[in-house]
């Protein structure tokens, strides 16, 4: 299983939706709260090529994007393969 990292805030509905999908699939992930740790927001923007909205999701070395992209991968049947590496 590839490592999964999310940059989120606790008040973001898209963050909650992304985490809900990963939880439903039994995926363990690391959640970085960019609201409580501003240095993580800078890290996120660097890794996400300047994108500043949350969530930003990484599976292994792949920048998935946000919640919409994560759900699109699931609908297309491609998320499990990406998670398995």
Legacy VTK file of the C-alpha trace (Angstrom):
# vtk DataFile Version 3.0
C-alpha trace
ASCII
DATASET POLYDATA
POINTS 85 float
0.000 0.000 0.000
1.336 3.397 -1.019
1.623 6.076 1.690
-1.248 8.550 1.525
-0.893 12.149 2.697
-3.589 14.790 2.873
-3.265 18.494 3.553
-6.558 19.619 5.064
-8.378 21.946 7.437
-10.931 20.774 10.004
-13.687 23.007 8.579
-13.390 22.014 4.908
-16.306 19.876 3.632
-14.214 18.595 0.703
-11.521 17.470 3.143
-14.130 15.604 5.152
-15.491 13.938 1.980
-12.012 12.836 0.897
-11.237 11.392 4.337
-14.619 9.664 4.411
-13.857 7.893 1.111
-10.414 6.806 2.302
-11.845 5.647 5.652
-14.544 3.645 3.839
-11.808 1.899 1.845
-9.796 1.193 5.012
-6.882 3.368 3.877
-4.452 4.637 6.503
-3.304 8.189 5.806
-1.355 11.056 7.307
-3.419 14.215 7.735
-1.612 17.560 7.893
-3.789 20.372 9.286
-2.635 23.487 7.424
-4.860 25.702 9.577
-3.033 24.884 12.809
0.420 24.614 11.206
1.114 27.355 8.631
4.454 25.770 7.688
2.483 22.790 6.374
0.528 25.122 4.050
3.820 26.292 2.525
4.953 22.661 2.204
1.633 21.764 0.545
1.866 24.618 -1.949
5.400 23.624 -2.859
4.470 19.976 -3.370
1.208 20.826 -5.178
2.856 23.191 -7.689
1.343 26.330 -6.151
-2.150 25.024 -5.512
-3.389 26.557 -2.277
-6.837 25.026 -1.809
-7.512 22.073 0.455
-7.510 19.208 0.366
-4.367 18.387 -1.551
-3.901 14.631 -1.730
-0.758 12.642 -2.434
-0.604 8.878 -2.959
3.010 7.800 -2.948
4.791 10.351 -5.130
1.632 11.084 -7.169
-0.162 14.383 -6.609
-3.798 13.362 -6.996
-5.184 16.858 -6.493
-8.311 17.518 -4.461
-11.405 15.662 -3.365
-13.026 15.847 -6.811
-10.017 14.168 -8.413
-9.893 11.506 -5.687
-13.572 10.669 -6.195
-13.117 10.668 -9.988
-10.348 8.060 -9.625
-12.689 5.942 -7.495
-15.546 6.225 -10.021
-13.180 5.279 -12.853
-11.996 2.212 -10.929
-8.405 3.514 -10.809
-8.007 4.431 -7.135
-7.303 0.920 -5.840
-4.496 0.373 -8.371
-2.911 3.696 -7.421
-3.158 2.856 -3.723
-1.579 -0.565 -4.290
1.277 1.009 -6.238
LINES 1 86
85 0 1 2 3 4 5 6 7 8 9 10 11 12 13 14 15 16 17 18 19 20 21 22 23 24 25 26 27 28 29 30 31 32 33 34 35 36 37 38 39 40 41 42 43 44 45 46 47 48 49 50 51 52 53 54 55 56 57 58 59 60 61 62 63 64 65 66 67 68 69 70 71 72 73 74 75 76 77 78 79 80 81 82 83 84
